[in-house]
Amino acid sequence: MNPQPLHLHNTLSRNKERFAPQNPPLVGLYVCGPTVYGEAHLGHARPYLTFDVLVRYLSHQGYRVRYVRNITDVGHLEHDADEGEDKIASKARLEQLEPMEIAELYTRSFHASMRALNILPPNIEPRASGHIPEQLQMIEELIECGYAYESAGSVYFDVATYATRYPYGQLSGRVSDELQAGAGNERRALEGQSEKRNPADFALWKKAQPTHIMRWSSPWSEGFPGWHIECSAMSRKYLGEPFDIHGGGMDLLFPHHESEIAQSQACCGQVPARLWMHNNMVTIDGQKMGKSLGNFITLNELFTGNHPRLSQPFDPMVIRFFVLQAHYRSTLDFSSEALQAAEKGYKRFMDGVGVLMQLKSDAATDDFEVDPLISMLYEALNDDLNTPMLIARLYEFLPQIHRMHEGKANLSAPSLSRLQQEVQMLVNNVLGLNTPERKTDIHLEGVMELLLEIRQQAKERRDFASSDEIRMRLESLGIQIKDGKDKSEWSLI
């Protein structure tokens, strides 16, 4: 049941727009993937979790999604600039390994973390190093069209020339100081020997220094591609132009995504994607979590609790729930205390869903209507993937679930079945949340079965003092007893 249309916020138009793919039921989605020179951290996980929910929901709506998420294994220089060392080559030198060993090591680690978080793999995962011919072709097209130039063996995109025809800065809203100062003539005169015509120009191809390990042949030099050209070439190869959605973190908005638009528009005369989506940052102590600031916590550290800021290890599903409790376009502030609160909320949430899934009905009539609830759940997702609103509305429904469990409210079998199917689909298949495994063993199961039997016998003897004593003692040990209509149940608090 999904009567409302899906609306998504388009960074390019700065508005929420009704989503309408250009060739339904096909949807083309490109998301910028990781630069694989270190362990993935929580800030890295957020975009992939965000777009995982989008892919799941589009698939649930009947679309056939081609999801392309790349691996950057060459060309991403330090400080996201056109100078400095390749991040992967730098890490390879520190660890005395080949750059491709580093790329492979951290690609495997990234995949393991994504699997733990129940993030589905993309349909296509191209590597930048495996698409050098496509990048060279695109650079040659840009030179032929007059939007790029060779300088000392490197090739740069000519921003000033591009800006005479197209609105440079249309995605981010940023207009470079160099362009405002007459295409950078004054500054260029001061710099003298700069390879660039304009400081705003960015590298499409860099001539490799003698010590640079990762290099390929090109018409201009032995070198390597710029960071931005990689995504333009790979998205064009696998999705064509224009495709439906381009996604990534807000930190990529400028210069990466702005440069992608400029390259593709210069080649093809149009913006490469019709809709641009950006998730906000994960912060820690009010600062963006990132490797450059040294304030990051890796996903593996979160899973194991092996970090000074963590009081305990956290289940990957708790981390997923924590991220989904905030809207993807809002900042998400990390703390161990926030994760502990998310852990309690996640358990209560999934326990309630579990109770709903176990309900059976032989009632002939409904005590309440399920259609308004189901409609509100879809309404939340259709409003720009509002996962916190979806979770909140299910939370509000938990008391009604427990009323049905206690026999104080009823749904007919058809209504209950519909509700169970919709909730299970949205929670498990769209939000990607799995029911947590009960952290116990067969010995505790047997002990609890015996205690509940003794407590039931005490109640039958009307020895309510003993019955209450057992319940309170168990609660002090972190075990909660819930008395049902026919039997009692227990759960870890």
C-alpha positions as a printed Julia matrix, in Angstrom:
493×3 Matrix{Float64}:
   0.0     0.0     0.0
   1.76    3.14   -1.19
  -0.59    5.86   -2.44
   1.82    8.8    -2.08
   4.57    9.59   -4.59
   8.21    9.62   -3.53
   9.76   13.07   -3.15
  13.54   13.56   -2.8
  15.56   16.7    -2.1
  17.56   17.76   -5.15
  20.72   19.65   -4.18
  20.89   21.05   -7.71
  17.45   22.69   -7.59
  17.49   23.14   -3.77
  13.94   21.75   -3.65
  12.12   18.55   -2.9
  11.04   17.04   -6.18
   8.71   14.23   -7.11
  10.9    11.37   -8.21
  10.21   10.3   -11.77
  12.89    8.21  -13.5
  13.46    8.99  -17.15
  13.04    5.36  -18.29
  10.76    3.62  -15.79
  10.95    1.06  -14.33
  14.73    1.46  -14.74
  16.6     3.72  -12.3
  20.27    4.66  -12.67
  22.08    5.57   -9.43
  25.74    6.51   -9.0
  27.31    6.99   -5.55
  30.9     8.03   -4.97
  32.66    5.17   -3.22
  35.58    5.08   -0.78
  39.21    5.97   -1.34
  40.72    2.75   -0.03
  43.79    3.78    1.96
  42.54    3.07    5.5
  39.82    1.51    7.61
  36.29    2.82    7.02
  34.87    4.92    9.86
  31.36    5.93   10.91
  31.43    9.01    8.65
  32.13    6.75    5.68
  29.29    4.43    6.59
  26.61    7.12    6.53
  26.38    7.72    2.75
  26.43    4.02    1.93
  23.75    3.32    4.53
  21.65    6.24    3.25
  21.74    5.07   -0.35
  21.28    1.46    0.72
  17.88    2.49    2.12
  17.11    4.39   -1.09
  17.96    1.37   -3.26
  15.91   -0.92   -1.02
  12.91    1.4    -1.12
  13.05    1.96   -4.87
  13.22   -1.81   -5.34
  10.25   -2.21   -2.98
   8.34    0.23   -5.19
   8.94   -1.99   -8.21
  11.84   -0.15   -9.83
  14.82   -1.97  -11.34
  17.81   -0.13   -9.93
  21.26   -0.19  -11.48
  23.38    0.94   -8.54
  26.96    1.88   -9.38
  29.38    2.66   -6.52
  33.03    3.04   -7.39
  36.28    2.24   -5.64
  38.87    5.06   -5.8
  42.23    3.3    -5.86
  44.29    5.98   -7.65
  44.33    9.74   -8.23
  42.92   11.04   -4.93
  45.7    13.35   -3.77
  46.28   14.59   -0.24
  44.02   17.42    0.93
  41.71   16.8    -2.05
  43.88   19.15   -4.11
  45.92   18.88   -7.33
  49.23   18.76   -5.51
  50.73   16.39   -2.97
  51.04   12.64   -2.87
  48.44   10.07   -3.84
  46.75    8.95   -0.61
  47.13    5.27   -1.43
  50.75    5.63   -2.55
  51.51    7.54    0.66
  50.03    4.78    2.82
  51.86    2.15    0.76
  55.18    3.86    1.44
  54.47    4.01    5.18
  53.52    0.33    5.36
  56.19   -0.76    2.84
  53.65   -2.4     0.55
  52.71   -2.05   -3.1
  49.92    0.53   -3.62
  47.6    -2.14   -5.02
  48.22   -4.25   -1.91
  46.97   -1.3     0.15
  43.97   -0.83   -2.14
  43.07   -4.52   -1.99
  43.57   -4.75    1.79
  41.26   -1.85    2.58
  38.74   -2.72   -0.13
  38.26   -6.1     1.53
  38.0    -4.44    4.95
  35.42   -1.98    3.58
  33.33   -4.82    2.12
  33.41   -6.71    5.43
  32.17   -3.64    7.32
  29.4    -3.06    4.78
  28.24   -6.68    5.12
  28.19   -6.36    8.91
  25.96   -3.27    8.61
  23.65   -5.19    6.23
  24.43   -2.77    3.4
  23.68   -4.47    0.09
  26.48   -4.5    -2.5
  26.05   -2.31   -5.6
  25.18   -3.86   -8.93
  28.46   -2.59  -10.37
  31.58   -1.58   -8.41
  34.12   -0.2   -10.89
  37.66    0.67   -9.86
  39.31    3.85  -11.08
  42.51    1.97  -11.98
  40.51   -0.37  -14.21
  39.03    2.46  -16.28
  42.05    4.44  -17.43
  41.09    4.16  -21.17
  37.65    5.68  -20.5
  39.24    8.54  -18.59
  41.81    9.2   -21.29
  39.04    9.3   -23.91
  37.06   11.84  -21.91
  40.14   14.03  -21.39
  40.85   13.98  -25.13
  37.23   15.04  -25.81
  37.6    17.96  -23.39
  40.8    19.11  -25.09
  39.16   18.88  -28.53
  36.18   20.93  -27.32
  38.47   23.63  -25.94
  37.69   23.05  -22.27
  41.03   21.55  -21.28
  44.71   22.23  -22.0
  48.04   20.46  -21.6
  50.76   22.07  -19.49
  54.15   20.5   -18.75
  52.78   16.99  -19.24
  49.69   17.51  -17.1
  46.19   18.33  -18.36
  43.89   20.83  -16.62
  40.22   21.71  -16.99
  39.79   25.34  -18.1
  37.23   26.71  -15.65
  37.2    30.22  -17.09
  36.38   28.98  -20.6
  33.69   26.69  -19.22
  32.17   29.57  -17.23
  31.63   31.61  -20.39
  28.99   29.09  -21.46
  27.82   27.21  -18.37
  27.13   28.27  -14.76
  30.17   27.05  -12.86
  29.22   26.57   -9.2
  25.58   25.7    -9.94
  25.54   22.73   -7.54
  27.39   24.16   -4.54
  26.54   27.82   -5.05
  30.23   28.65   -4.78
  31.88   30.98   -7.26
  35.65   30.99   -7.05
  37.53   34.17   -6.18
  39.68   33.52   -9.23
  36.69   33.77  -11.58
  35.42   36.91   -9.85
  38.84   38.5   -10.38
  38.69   38.27  -14.15
  39.6    34.62  -14.68
  42.56   34.91  -12.31
  44.8    37.07  -14.5
  46.15   39.13  -11.62
  46.92   36.16   -9.4
  48.37   34.18  -12.3
  50.82   37.01  -13.0
  52.0    36.89   -9.39
  52.43   33.13   -9.42
  54.41   33.22  -12.62
  55.51   29.63  -13.11
  52.25   27.89  -12.23
  51.28   25.12  -14.64
  47.68   26.27  -14.48
  46.26   29.15  -16.46
  43.93   29.84  -13.58
  44.22   28.73   -9.93
  40.62   27.52  -10.14
  41.5    25.01  -12.87
  41.68   21.41  -11.73
  43.72   18.44  -12.9
  42.37   15.91  -15.37
  45.75   14.19  -15.77
  48.9    14.61  -13.7
  52.42   13.94  -14.89
  54.0    11.52  -12.45
  57.13   12.51  -10.61
  60.03   10.02  -10.79
  59.17    8.65   -7.33
  55.48    8.18   -8.11
  54.74    4.44   -8.36
  51.22    4.46   -9.84
  51.49    5.62  -13.46
  50.08    4.92  -16.91
  50.97    5.97  -20.45
  49.02    8.82  -22.02
  49.44   11.18  -25.02
  50.79   13.81  -22.6
  53.02   11.97  -20.15
  53.51    8.96  -17.95
  51.07    9.84  -15.2
  47.77    9.22  -13.5
  44.2    10.59  -13.69
  42.77   13.38  -11.59
  40.27   12.48   -8.89
  37.21   14.09  -10.49
  37.51   12.63  -14.0
  37.26    9.1   -12.61
  33.64    9.36  -11.52
  32.58   11.22  -14.67
  34.06    8.51  -16.88
  32.74    5.56  -14.9
  29.22    6.92  -14.43
  29.01    7.69  -18.16
  30.2     4.19  -19.07
  27.7     2.32  -16.91
  24.72    4.68  -16.7
  24.94    6.95  -19.74
  24.02   10.63  -19.62
  21.9    11.88  -18.1
  21.17    9.26  -15.46
  18.65    9.56  -12.65
  20.42   10.08   -9.31
  23.94   10.97   -8.22
  24.64   10.59   -4.5
  27.37   11.14   -1.97
  28.35   12.92    1.19
  27.99   16.68    1.54
  31.78   16.95    1.83
  32.01   15.93   -1.84
  29.71   18.71   -3.04
  32.69   20.98   -3.75
  35.03   20.5    -5.46
  34.36   16.88   -6.46
  30.74   16.91   -7.61
  30.99   20.46   -8.97
  33.93   19.32  -11.1
  32.06   16.23  -12.27
  29.24   18.44  -13.52
  31.66   20.75  -15.33
  33.51   17.9   -17.06
  30.38   16.07  -18.15
  28.53   19.19  -19.25
  31.53   20.33  -21.27
  31.64   16.93  -23.01
  27.96   16.19  -23.44
  26.19   19.52  -23.1
  24.2    18.52  -20.04
  24.48   17.91  -16.31
  25.26   14.18  -15.91
  22.53   13.42  -13.35
  19.02   14.8   -13.06
  18.84   14.63   -9.28
  21.71   15.11   -6.78
  21.39   13.82   -3.22
  23.81   14.56   -0.38
  23.85   13.18    3.13
  25.11   15.38    5.96
  28.15   14.77    8.13
  28.78   12.7    11.22
  30.26   15.01   13.86
  32.21   14.37   17.03
  32.59   17.19   19.57
  31.0    19.48   17.0
  33.62   18.76   14.3
  33.26   16.67   11.18
  34.54   13.14   11.78
  37.41   12.57    9.4
  40.86   11.09    8.95
  42.41   14.48    8.25
  41.38   15.68   11.73
  42.33   12.43   13.44
  39.01   12.33   15.3
  37.52    9.29   13.62
  36.41    5.94   15.05
  36.63    3.03   12.65
  33.72    0.7    12.15
  35.8    -2.21   13.41
  36.52   -0.26   16.61
  32.79    0.31   17.05
  32.11   -3.4    16.57
  34.8    -4.41   19.09
  34.64   -1.47   21.54
  38.42   -1.05   21.15
  38.63    2.76   21.35
  39.09    5.15   24.31
  35.83    6.97   23.49
  33.78    3.77   23.62
  32.41    2.24   26.8
  31.53   -1.06   25.1
  31.29   -2.82   21.73
  28.19   -2.11   19.66
  26.28   -4.49   17.44
  26.32   -3.38   13.77
  22.51   -3.29   13.82
  22.62   -0.8    16.7
  24.92    1.41   14.63
  22.58    1.12   11.66
  19.61    2.05   13.88
  21.6     4.98   15.34
  22.24    6.39   11.86
  18.63    5.89   10.73
  17.29    7.76   13.78
  18.54   11.0    12.18
  17.37   12.28    8.81
  20.09   11.81    6.21
  20.27   15.56    5.52
  20.83   16.5     9.17
  24.1    16.27   11.06
  24.58   13.23   13.28
  26.59   13.83   16.44
  28.46   10.82   17.76
  29.04    9.85   21.38
  29.24    6.57   23.24
  26.25    7.7    25.3
  24.2     8.32   22.15
  25.02    4.82   20.93
  24.02    3.34   24.3
  20.67    5.14   24.06
  20.28    3.84   20.5
  21.01    0.32   21.74
  18.15    0.49   24.25
  15.83    2.06   21.68
  16.73   -0.54   19.07
  16.02   -3.42   21.43
  12.64   -1.99   22.45
  11.8    -1.28   18.81
  12.71   -4.74   17.54
  11.11   -6.48   20.53
   7.85   -4.73   19.66
   8.15   -5.73   16.01
   8.89   -9.29   17.13
   5.75   -9.38   19.29
   3.69   -8.15   16.31
   5.11  -10.9    14.07
   4.1   -13.59   16.6
   0.49  -12.45   17.01
  -2.31  -14.69   15.76
  -5.96  -13.83   15.42
  -9.32  -15.51   15.25
 -11.23  -12.25   15.75
 -14.08  -11.44   13.39
 -13.8    -7.67   13.62
 -11.15   -4.96   13.96
 -10.83   -2.75   17.05
  -8.93   -0.17   14.99
  -8.04    0.5    11.35
  -4.64   -0.48    9.99
  -4.84    1.57    6.8
  -4.09    4.96    8.46
  -1.0     3.53   10.18
   0.35    1.89    7.02
  -0.32    5.09    5.1
   1.62    7.15    7.68
   4.6     4.81    7.45
   4.83    5.22    3.69
   4.18    8.93    4.02
   7.34    9.22    6.12
   9.54    7.41    3.58
   8.03    9.27    0.65
   8.94   12.55    2.32
  12.61   12.5     1.35
  13.39    9.15    3.05
  12.36   10.34    6.5
  13.54    7.26    8.38
  13.38    8.9    11.85
   9.7     9.71   11.26
   9.02    6.12   10.2
  10.73    4.8    13.33
   8.88    7.31   15.53
   5.48    6.3    14.13
   6.21    2.64   14.75
   7.31    3.51   18.28
   3.98    5.24   18.83
   2.23    2.04   17.77
   4.11   -0.23   20.22
   1.54    0.17   23.04
  -1.2    -1.01   20.68
   0.91   -4.05   19.76
   1.29   -4.93   23.42
  -2.46   -4.43   23.96
  -3.11   -6.99   21.23
  -0.55   -9.32   22.79
  -2.36   -9.04   26.13
  -5.74   -9.69   24.51
  -7.02   -6.14   25.14
  -7.34   -5.27   21.46
  -8.06   -7.33   18.36
  -7.54   -7.36   14.64
  -9.16   -9.78   12.24
  -6.83  -12.28   10.61
  -6.75  -10.46    7.22
  -6.03   -7.07    8.84
  -3.37   -8.5    11.14
  -1.7   -10.31    8.25
  -1.57   -7.12    6.16
  -0.11   -5.16    9.05
   2.52   -7.82    9.74
   3.53   -8.02    6.08
   3.88   -4.25    5.69
   5.81   -3.73    8.94
   8.13   -6.64    8.26
   8.75   -5.39    4.73
   9.53   -1.85    5.86
  11.61   -2.76    8.91
  13.56   -5.74    7.57
  13.68   -5.14    3.82
  13.69   -1.33    3.54
  15.32   -0.12    6.76
  17.49   -3.22    6.68
  17.14   -3.89   10.41
  17.42   -7.48   11.55
  16.03   -8.89   14.78
  18.91   -9.08   17.26
  20.02  -12.46   18.42
  19.18  -13.1    22.04
  22.49  -12.89   23.91
  22.04  -16.03   25.89
  22.73  -19.75   25.78
  20.89  -23.01   26.33
  21.82  -23.03   30.02
  20.19  -19.66   30.71
  17.17  -20.69   28.65
  16.76  -23.78   30.84
  17.24  -21.85   34.1
  14.64  -19.25   33.06
  12.16  -21.94   32.04
  12.53  -23.49   35.5
  12.18  -20.15   37.32
   9.05  -19.2    35.38
   7.56  -22.6    36.18
   8.29  -22.13   39.92
   6.82  -18.62   39.77
   3.68  -19.89   38.04
   3.24  -22.54   40.73
   3.56  -19.84   43.41
   0.85  -17.79   41.69
  -1.43  -20.83   41.52
  -0.95  -21.26   45.3
  -1.8   -17.54   45.61
   1.67  -16.99   47.04
   1.96  -13.63   45.33
   4.77  -12.47   47.63
   7.08  -15.21   46.3
   5.97  -14.54   42.75
   6.75  -10.84   43.07
  10.07  -11.58   44.76
  11.2   -13.72   41.83
  10.18  -11.02   39.36
  11.97   -8.21   41.25
  15.14  -10.25   41.81
  15.3   -11.07   38.1
  14.8    -7.41   37.17
  17.74   -6.48   39.4
  19.81   -8.92   37.32
  18.7    -7.34   34.02
  15.93   -9.81   33.16
  12.4    -8.55   32.57
   9.27  -10.67   33.08
   6.1    -9.97   31.12
   2.92  -11.74   32.22
   0.7   -12.65   29.31
  -2.78  -14.02   29.08
  -1.68  -17.67   29.07
   1.97  -17.62   30.04
   4.86  -15.42   31.16
   7.78  -14.43   28.94
  11.25  -13.07   29.72
  13.75  -10.84   27.96
  17.08   -9.22   28.72
  16.73   -5.55   29.66
